[in-house]
Amino acid sequence: MKKMKILIELILLAGVIGLNYGAIQRPDYDDTPTPEFLNPSWMATIPDDLPLSEVTMPGTHNTMALYGGVYAECQTWSLASQLQAGIRYLDIRVRHVKGNLTLHHGVSYQRAHFGHVLEGVADFLREYPSETVLMRLREEFSETYDIYGAVVDYIHRYAHWDLLWHSRLVPTMAEARGKLIVLQEFAGPDLGMRYGSLDIADDWKVPTLLHVEDKWQSVYEHLEAAPTGNKAQIFLTYSSGAGVFAYPRAIAQRINPQLYDYLRAKTELNQRLGIICMDFPAAPLIQTIIGFQMKEVIKRSQALNTVPNKTSLKHVISSLRKKMIKN
């Protein structure tokens, strides 16, 4: 009996209980190969003069971590599918070996290189020029501390220099449209904004599933601080986490529902929440985050003493619906 009790405790610590290994597609969590629905041009409705720091947007943690087993995998959708679904913040990790930049999550090679990311983003922004993409870029699984030259080389080879937003300043939506905004987490001259300039909550260490509530508390507190925080500073909240006895999937299956319920409870509030960066997000969760932008449109109309009537509201809603492309 004692041995059985110990075994049950070990299984719980390993994050196996409650972890469904079959593909799941819920409103808050999705580890199937494709999103339930797409929303590729949702930024088109955002006013041009709105600073990017006041936009609430969805992002993915370890965007390209599709391979490597339960410890390494954080997403199941391709880069193209993520962008089409409405993701606008990418978390990109590159290993630097003799000028080559391969994509990694720790030791796990992700069967692609940085050029594939640049091509994917450039193609997307060419098709949807109303949008912008923010990309955290850092070195991983190598310690050269000298990736700047290789990054510049890849930009010239796989994209073009003018694709980038070349300033540390936070752009307005008009300035950001059609641009890739590099959030630079490496040494060298400026390629864009500095990742460290953001207000970031990334308490990613979740030793076991018994610590999930501690993780959620960190997420909750940062999201609660965002509406009243410095509006000139981009807020970034990671809902993702991992540990030796808690896989990214197991944590996302527990954190994402709490995040979804939290956001839905705020549907009547006009609040800036910043970037919400997730593992295995589902299309309805992404849409809930995107939905905060329509509230901003209405709020600004009210500030200008032009309260939207039923006809104008129907037009806004109709425009948003048209931008949602069903699979």
PyMOL commands that set and color helices and strands:
alter all, ss='L'
color gray80, all
select helices_A, chain A and resi 2-13+42-45+52-54+79-85+114-127+148-158+161-163+173-176+195-197+209-228+248-264+283-290+292-303+310-322
alter helices_A, ss='H'
color red, helices_A
select strands_A, chain A and resi 37-38+57-60+89-97+100-105+108-113+133-139+180-184+193-194+199-201+235-238+275-278+325-326
alter strands_A, ss='S'
color yellow, strands_A
deselect
rebuild
show_as cartoon
